[in-house]
Amino acid sequence: MTIINMSNKQQDYDSVVRDLVAEYDEILGAVILYKQLPITDLIGILNKTETLKIADQLIEFHNSINRLPSQIGREHV
């Protein structure tokens, strides 16, 4: 499970995305997810559901990227 450290009960989105990238090593997915986040510098404390939702989006994107090469490879055969 991803643990996101919160300082002063607020954290910027850059830090949240960096923590998730460090956990899942998913830079491209995090960049795309980051573009979908609301435009603001600070957020309040993420509850467990919100943290898991962000992590699930990263994992889902990672899985879709991992499937892509095999699908492309089959089309060329």
N, CA, C and O atoms as a Tinker XYZ file with bonds, in Angstrom:
   308  protein
     1  N      0.836000   -1.176000    0.000000    73     2
     2  CA     0.000000    0.000000    0.000000    64     1     3
     3  C      0.882000    1.239000    0.000000    63     2     4     5
     4  O      1.918000    1.275000    0.664000    81     3
     5  N      0.472000    2.234000   -0.733000    73     3     6
     6  CA     1.231000    3.470000   -0.828000    64     5     7
     7  C      0.954000    4.343000    0.381000    63     6     8     9
     8  O     -0.198000    4.554000    0.760000    81     7
     9  N      2.011000    4.844000    0.978000    73     7    10
    10  CA     1.876000    5.784000    2.084000    64     9    11
    11  C      2.380000    7.124000    1.595000    63    10    12    13
    12  O      3.523000    7.243000    1.152000    81    11
    13  N      1.531000    8.132000    1.674000    73    11    14
    14  CA     1.913000    9.467000    1.241000    64    13    15
    15  C      2.075000   10.330000    2.478000    63    14    16    17
    16  O      1.129000   10.524000    3.242000    81    15
    17  N      3.281000   10.846000    2.670000    73    15    18
    18  CA     3.550000   11.689000    3.824000    64    17    19
    19  C      2.941000   13.065000    3.617000    63    18    20    21
    20  O      3.109000   13.674000    2.560000    81    19
    21  N      2.236000   13.549000    4.623000    73    19    22
    22  CA     1.617000   14.859000    4.531000    64    21    23
    23  C      2.280000   15.773000    5.559000    63    22    24    25
    24  O      2.323000   15.450000    6.746000    81    23
    25  N      2.790000   16.905000    5.106000    73    23    26
    26  CA     3.378000   17.858000    6.030000    64    25    27
    27  C      2.404000   19.010000    6.215000    63    26    28    29
    28  O      1.865000   19.534000    5.240000    81    27
    29  N      2.183000   19.398000    7.441000    73    27    30
    30  CA     1.248000   20.470000    7.770000    64    29    31
    31  C     -0.139000   20.228000    7.182000    63    30    32    33
    32  O     -0.845000   21.179000    6.846000    81    31
    33  N     -0.528000   18.978000    7.057000    73    31    34
    34  CA    -1.842000   18.571000    6.568000    64    33    35
    35  C     -2.144000   19.066000    5.159000    63    34    36    37
    36  O     -3.301000   19.054000    4.737000    81    35
    37  N     -1.135000   19.495000    4.437000    73    35    38
    38  CA    -1.308000   19.872000    3.036000    64    37    39
    39  C     -0.077000   19.437000    2.265000    63    38    40    41
    40  O      1.029000   19.387000    2.805000    81    39
    41  N     -0.281000   19.129000    1.020000    73    39    42
    42  CA     0.830000   18.705000    0.182000    64    41    43
    43  C      0.484000   19.097000   -1.250000    63    42    44    45
    44  O     -0.681000   19.054000   -1.643000    81    43
    45  N      1.483000   19.473000   -2.021000    73    43    46
    46  CA     1.185000   19.838000   -3.397000    64    45    47
    47  C      1.066000   18.587000   -4.262000    63    46    48    49
    48  O      1.569000   17.521000   -3.904000    81    47
    49  N      0.400000   18.728000   -5.396000    73    47    50
    50  CA     0.192000   17.591000   -6.283000    64    49    51
    51  C      1.499000   17.017000   -6.801000    63    50    52    53
    52  O      1.605000   15.808000   -7.010000    81    51
    53  N      2.499000   17.870000   -7.011000    73    51    54
    54  CA     3.792000   17.367000   -7.468000    64    53    55
    55  C      4.331000   16.314000   -6.509000    63    54    56    57
    56  O      4.842000   15.281000   -6.941000    81    55
    57  N      4.218000   16.574000   -5.212000    73    55    58
    58  CA     4.715000   15.624000   -4.213000    64    57    59
    59  C      3.916000   14.327000   -4.227000    63    58    60    61
    60  O      4.485000   13.242000   -4.110000    81    59
    61  N      2.597000   14.440000   -4.371000    73    59    62
    62  CA     1.758000   13.240000   -4.417000    64    61    63
    63  C      2.154000   12.376000   -5.605000    63    62    64    65
    64  O      2.332000   11.165000   -5.470000    81    63
    65  N      2.292000   13.004000   -6.772000    73    63    66
    66  CA     2.650000   12.254000   -7.975000    64    65    67
    67  C      4.051000   11.666000   -7.850000    63    66    68    69
    68  O      4.280000   10.529000   -8.264000    81    67
    69  N      4.997000   12.426000   -7.282000    73    67    70
    70  CA     6.363000   11.897000   -7.088000    64    69    71
    71  C      6.344000   10.672000   -6.188000    63    70    72    73
    72  O      7.039000    9.693000   -6.459000    81    71
    73  N      5.547000   10.717000   -5.107000    73    71    74
    74  CA     5.454000    9.567000   -4.204000    64    73    75
    75  C      4.905000    8.345000   -4.935000    63    74    76    77
    76  O      5.401000    7.233000   -4.755000    81    75
    77  N      3.883000    8.557000   -5.758000    73    75    78
    78  CA     3.301000    7.435000   -6.483000    64    77    79
    79  C      4.252000    6.905000   -7.548000    63    78    80    81
    80  O      4.313000    5.697000   -7.775000    81    79
    81  N      4.986000    7.786000   -8.198000    73    79    82
    82  CA     5.978000    7.350000   -9.182000    64    81    83
    83  C      7.054000    6.524000   -8.496000    63    82    84    85
    84  O      7.477000    5.495000   -9.021000    81    83
    85  N      7.496000    6.967000   -7.329000    73    83    86
    86  CA     8.521000    6.227000   -6.591000    64    85    87
    87  C      8.011000    4.836000   -6.218000    63    86    88    89
    88  O      8.763000    3.861000   -6.249000    81    87
    89  N      6.733000    4.754000   -5.867000    73    87    90
    90  CA     6.150000    3.478000   -5.465000    64    89    91
    91  C      5.961000    2.543000   -6.660000    63    90    92    93
    92  O      6.242000    1.348000   -6.561000    81    91
    93  N      5.492000    3.073000   -7.776000    73    91    94
    94  CA     5.131000    2.232000   -8.914000    64    93    95
    95  C      6.054000    2.376000  -10.111000    63    94    96    97
    96  O      5.905000    1.652000  -11.096000    81    95
    97  N      7.016000    3.308000  -10.042000    73    95    98
    98  CA     7.968000    3.518000  -11.134000    64    97    99
    99  C      7.235000    3.721000  -12.462000    63    98   100   101
   100  O      7.583000    3.124000  -13.481000    81    99
   101  N      6.224000    4.568000  -12.423000    73    99   102
   102  CA     5.379000    4.792000  -13.593000    64   101   103
   103  C      5.366000    6.274000  -13.934000    63   102   104   105
   104  O      4.437000    6.996000  -13.570000    81   103
   105  N      6.391000    6.717000  -14.628000    73   103   106
   106  CA     6.542000    8.142000  -14.905000    64   105   107
   107  C      5.499000    8.624000  -15.904000    63   106   108   109
   108  O      4.837000    9.633000  -15.662000    81   107
   109  N      5.342000    7.931000  -17.008000    73   107   110
   110  CA     4.407000    8.371000  -18.038000    64   109   111
   111  C      2.975000    8.394000  -17.514000    63   110   112   113
   112  O      2.237000    9.349000  -17.760000    81   111
   113  N      2.585000    7.359000  -16.800000    73   111   114
   114  CA     1.243000    7.320000  -16.214000    64   113   115
   115  C      1.025000    8.456000  -15.238000    63   114   116   117
   116  O     -0.057000    9.041000  -15.195000    81   115
   117  N      2.038000    8.772000  -14.459000    73   115   118
   118  CA     1.918000    9.861000  -13.490000    64   117   119
   119  C      1.784000   11.205000  -14.186000    63   118   120   121
   120  O      1.036000   12.067000  -13.724000    81   119
   121  N      2.492000   11.395000  -15.278000    73   119   122
   122  CA     2.391000   12.657000  -16.017000    64   121   123
   123  C      0.988000   12.817000  -16.577000    63   122   124   125
   124  O      0.405000   13.898000  -16.494000    81   123
   125  N      0.443000   11.755000  -17.145000    73   123   126
   126  CA    -0.917000   11.822000  -17.681000    64   125   127
   127  C     -1.914000   12.056000  -16.561000    63   126   128   129
   128  O     -2.820000   12.877000  -16.705000    81   127
   129  N     -1.765000   11.351000  -15.449000    73   127   130
   130  CA    -2.651000   11.544000  -14.312000    64   129   131
   131  C     -2.542000   12.959000  -13.781000    63   130   132   133
   132  O     -3.551000   13.577000  -13.441000    81   131
   133  N     -1.324000   13.478000  -13.707000    73   131   134
   134  CA    -1.096000   14.828000  -13.199000    64   133   135
   135  C     -1.877000   15.850000  -14.020000    63   134   136   137
   136  O     -2.405000   16.817000  -13.470000    81   135
   137  N     -1.951000   15.642000  -15.325000    73   135   138
   138  CA    -2.677000   16.559000  -16.206000    64   137   139
   139  C     -4.179000   16.522000  -15.928000    63   138   140   141
   140  O     -4.890000   17.469000  -16.263000    81   139
   141  N     -4.668000   15.441000  -15.322000    73   139   142
   142  CA    -6.091000   15.298000  -15.038000    64   141   143
   143  C     -6.476000   15.870000  -13.677000    63   142   144   145
   144  O     -7.663000   16.007000  -13.382000    81   143
   145  N     -5.495000   16.204000  -12.849000    73   143   146
   146  CA    -5.788000   16.707000  -11.512000    64   145   147
   147  C     -6.268000   18.151000  -11.577000    63   146   148   149
   148  O     -5.927000   18.875000  -12.512000    81   147
   149  N     -7.049000   18.574000  -10.601000    73   147   150
   150  CA    -7.508000   19.969000  -10.588000    64   149   151
   151  C     -6.331000   20.939000  -10.536000    63   150   152   153
   152  O     -5.270000   20.610000  -10.004000    81   151
   153  N     -6.520000   22.121000  -11.084000    73   151   154
   154  CA    -5.457000   23.125000  -11.100000    64   153   155
   155  C     -5.450000   23.845000   -9.755000    63   154   156   157
   156  O     -6.295000   24.700000   -9.491000    81   155
   157  N     -4.504000   23.494000   -8.925000    73   155   158
   158  CA    -4.316000   24.119000   -7.624000    64   157   159
   159  C     -2.953000   23.683000   -7.102000    63   158   160   161
   160  O     -2.423000   22.652000   -7.517000    81   159
   161  N     -2.399000   24.456000   -6.208000    73   159   162
   162  CA    -1.081000   24.110000   -5.675000    64   161   163
   163  C     -1.161000   23.194000   -4.464000    63   162   164   165
   164  O     -0.274000   22.368000   -4.248000    81   163
   165  N     -2.209000   23.335000   -3.682000    73   163   166
   166  CA    -2.292000   22.580000   -2.436000    64   165   167
   167  C     -3.571000   21.764000   -2.374000    63   166   168   169
   168  O     -4.605000   22.155000   -2.915000    81   167
   169  N     -3.481000   20.634000   -1.709000    73   167   170
   170  CA    -4.651000   19.812000   -1.449000    64   169   171
   171  C     -4.672000   19.502000    0.035000    63   170   172   173
   172  O     -3.660000   19.647000    0.722000    81   171
   173  N     -5.797000   19.085000    0.516000    73   171   174
   174  CA    -5.883000   18.671000    1.911000    64   173   175
   175  C     -5.362000   17.252000    2.052000    63   174   176   177
   176  O     -4.747000   16.712000    1.132000    81   175
   177  N     -5.603000   16.669000    3.172000    73   175   178
   178  CA    -5.163000   15.297000    3.414000    64   177   179
   179  C     -5.945000   14.358000    2.508000    63   178   180   181
   180  O     -7.172000   14.429000    2.438000    81   179
   181  N     -5.234000   13.485000    1.821000    73   179   182
   182  CA    -5.901000   12.471000    1.009000    64   181   183
   183  C     -6.373000   11.358000    1.926000    63   182   184   185
   184  O     -5.601000   10.834000    2.729000    81   183
   185  N     -7.648000   10.998000    1.805000    73   183   186
   186  CA    -8.098000    9.857000    2.595000    64   185   187
   187  C     -7.690000    8.571000    1.878000    63   186   188   189
   188  O     -7.182000    8.614000    0.757000    81   187
   189  N     -7.910000    7.453000    2.514000    73   187   190
   190  CA    -7.459000    6.169000    1.972000    64   189   191
   191  C     -8.073000    5.901000    0.601000    63   190   192   193
   192  O     -7.389000    5.416000   -0.301000    81   191
   193  N     -9.352000    6.214000    0.439000    73   191   194
   194  CA   -10.029000    5.980000   -0.833000    64   193   195
   195  C     -9.418000    6.806000   -1.952000    63   194   196   197
   196  O     -9.210000    6.297000   -3.053000    81   195
   197  N     -9.129000    8.071000   -1.685000    73   195   198
   198  CA    -8.532000    8.943000   -2.700000    64   197   199
   199  C     -7.134000    8.467000   -3.092000    63   198   200   201
   200  O     -6.783000    8.449000   -4.272000    81   199
   201  N     -6.351000    8.087000   -2.102000    73   199   202
   202  CA    -5.001000    7.590000   -2.368000    64   201   203
   203  C     -5.053000    6.324000   -3.217000    63   202   204   205
   204  O     -4.293000    6.182000   -4.176000    81   203
   205  N     -5.946000    5.411000   -2.865000    73   203   206
   206  CA    -6.073000    4.166000   -3.619000    64   205   207
   207  C     -6.587000    4.417000   -5.035000    63   206   208   209
   208  O     -6.184000    3.730000   -5.974000    81   207
   209  N     -7.472000    5.398000   -5.190000    73   207   210
   210  CA    -7.990000    5.720000   -6.526000    64   209   211
   211  C     -6.860000    6.211000   -7.432000    63   210   212   213
   212  O     -6.758000    5.788000   -8.584000    81   211
   213  N     -6.021000    7.097000   -6.917000    73   211   214
   214  CA    -4.887000    7.596000   -7.700000    64   213   215
   215  C     -3.928000    6.454000   -8.025000    63   214   216   217
   216  O     -3.468000    6.330000   -9.160000    81   215
   217  N     -3.630000    5.628000   -7.037000    73   215   218
   218  CA    -2.725000    4.495000   -7.259000    64   217   219
   219  C     -3.313000    3.524000   -8.280000    63   218   220   221
   220  O     -2.594000    3.019000   -9.142000    81   219
   221  N     -4.620000    3.260000   -8.187000    73   219   222
   222  CA    -5.266000    2.361000   -9.146000    64   221   223
   223  C     -5.194000    2.904000  -10.566000    63   222   224   225
   224  O     -5.008000    2.142000  -11.515000    81   223
   225  N     -5.342000    4.226000  -10.719000    73   223   226
   226  CA    -5.238000    4.825000  -12.046000    64   225   227
   227  C     -3.837000    4.639000  -12.620000    63   226   228   229
   228  O     -3.678000    4.367000  -13.810000    81   227
   229  N     -2.826000    4.787000  -11.775000    73   227   230
   230  CA    -1.450000    4.573000  -12.235000    64   229   231
   231  C     -1.220000    3.119000  -12.636000    63   230   232   233
   232  O     -0.607000    2.843000  -13.668000    81   231
   233  N     -1.710000    2.201000  -11.822000    73   231   234
   234  CA    -1.532000    0.776000  -12.112000    64   233   235
   235  C     -2.277000    0.401000  -13.390000    63   234   236   237
   236  O     -1.753000   -0.336000  -14.225000    81   235
   237  N     -3.507000    0.913000  -13.544000    73   235   238
   238  CA    -4.290000    0.622000  -14.748000    64   237   239
   239  C     -3.574000    1.129000  -16.000000    63   238   240   241
   240  O     -3.522000    0.435000  -17.016000    81   239
   241  N     -3.029000    2.329000  -15.922000    73   239   242
   242  CA    -2.299000    2.872000  -17.063000    64   241   243
   243  C     -1.060000    2.028000  -17.357000    63   242   244   245
   244  O     -0.764000    1.731000  -18.514000    81   243
   245  N     -0.343000    1.646000  -16.305000    73   243   246
   246  CA     0.856000    0.817000  -16.461000    64   245   247
   247  C      0.505000   -0.507000  -17.145000    63   246   248   249
   248  O      1.212000   -0.954000  -18.048000    81   247
   249  N     -0.583000   -1.121000  -16.711000    73   247   250
   250  CA    -1.003000   -2.388000  -17.308000    64   249   251
   251  C     -1.393000   -2.217000  -18.768000    63   250   252   253
   252  O     -1.098000   -3.084000  -19.592000    81   251
   253  N     -2.049000   -1.117000  -19.099000    73   251   254
   254  CA    -2.442000   -0.897000  -20.496000    64   253   255
   255  C     -1.217000   -0.689000  -21.379000    63   254   256   257
   256  O     -1.206000   -1.127000  -22.530000    81   255
   257  N     -0.197000   -0.033000  -20.864000    73   255   258
   258  CA     1.041000    0.161000  -21.625000    64   257   259
   259  C      1.760000   -1.174000  -21.803000    63   258   260   261
   260  O      2.318000   -1.435000  -22.868000    81   259
   261  N      1.753000   -2.014000  -20.779000    73   259   262
   262  CA     2.430000   -3.313000  -20.874000    64   261   263
   263  C      1.751000   -4.241000  -21.873000    63   262   264   265
   264  O      2.413000   -5.103000  -22.452000    81   263
   265  N      0.444000   -4.085000  -22.091000    73   263   266
   266  CA    -0.264000   -4.920000  -23.056000    64   265   267
   267  C     -0.035000   -4.453000  -24.483000    63   266   268   269
   268  O     -0.129000   -5.247000  -25.418000    81   267
   269  N      0.259000   -3.192000  -24.656000    73   267   270
   270  CA     0.364000   -2.607000  -25.988000    64   269   271
   271  C      1.387000   -3.295000  -26.887000    63   270   272   273
   272  O      1.040000   -3.624000  -28.022000    81   271
   273  N      2.625000   -3.533000  -26.454000    73   271   274
   274  CA     3.600000   -4.166000  -27.358000    64   273   275
   275  C      3.164000   -5.544000  -27.847000    63   274   276   277
   276  O      3.414000   -5.889000  -29.002000    81   275
   277  N      2.524000   -6.331000  -26.999000    73   275   278
   278  CA     2.105000   -7.664000  -27.427000    64   277   279
   279  C      1.001000   -7.571000  -28.475000    63   278   280   281
   280  O      0.955000   -8.389000  -29.394000    81   279
   281  N      0.119000   -6.599000  -28.353000    73   279   282
   282  CA    -0.940000   -6.426000  -29.342000    64   281   283
   283  C     -0.359000   -5.964000  -30.672000    63   282   284   285
   284  O     -0.780000   -6.434000  -31.730000    81   283
   285  N      0.589000   -5.064000  -30.627000    73   283   286
   286  CA     1.227000   -4.580000  -31.849000    64   285   287
   287  C      2.001000   -5.710000  -32.509000    63   286   288   289
   288  O      1.967000   -5.855000  -33.731000    81   287
   289  N      2.699000   -6.515000  -31.709000    73   287   290
   290  CA     3.480000   -7.621000  -32.243000    64   289   291
   291  C      2.619000   -8.627000  -32.988000    63   290   292   293
   292  O      3.051000   -9.162000  -34.009000    81   291
   293  N      1.418000   -8.897000  -32.506000    73   291   294
   294  CA     0.524000   -9.850000  -33.159000    64   293   295
   295  C      0.022000   -9.323000  -34.496000    63   294   296   297
   296  O     -0.193000  -10.099000  -35.428000    81   295
   297  N     -0.165000   -8.028000  -34.597000    73   295   298
   298  CA    -0.665000   -7.448000  -35.839000    64   297   299
   299  C      0.361000   -7.569000  -36.961000    63   298   300   301
   300  O     -0.014000   -7.658000  -38.129000    81   299
   301  N      1.632000   -7.574000  -36.629000    73   299   302
   302  CA     2.683000   -7.649000  -37.641000    64   301   303
   303  C      2.900000   -9.069000  -38.147000    63   302   304   305
   304  O      3.508000   -9.256000  -39.200000    81   303
   305  N      2.419000  -10.068000  -37.423000    73   303   306
   306  CA     2.654000  -11.471000  -37.799000    64   305   307
   307  C      1.739000  -11.897000  -38.911000    63   306   308
   308  O      1.798000  -13.044000  -39.354000    81   307
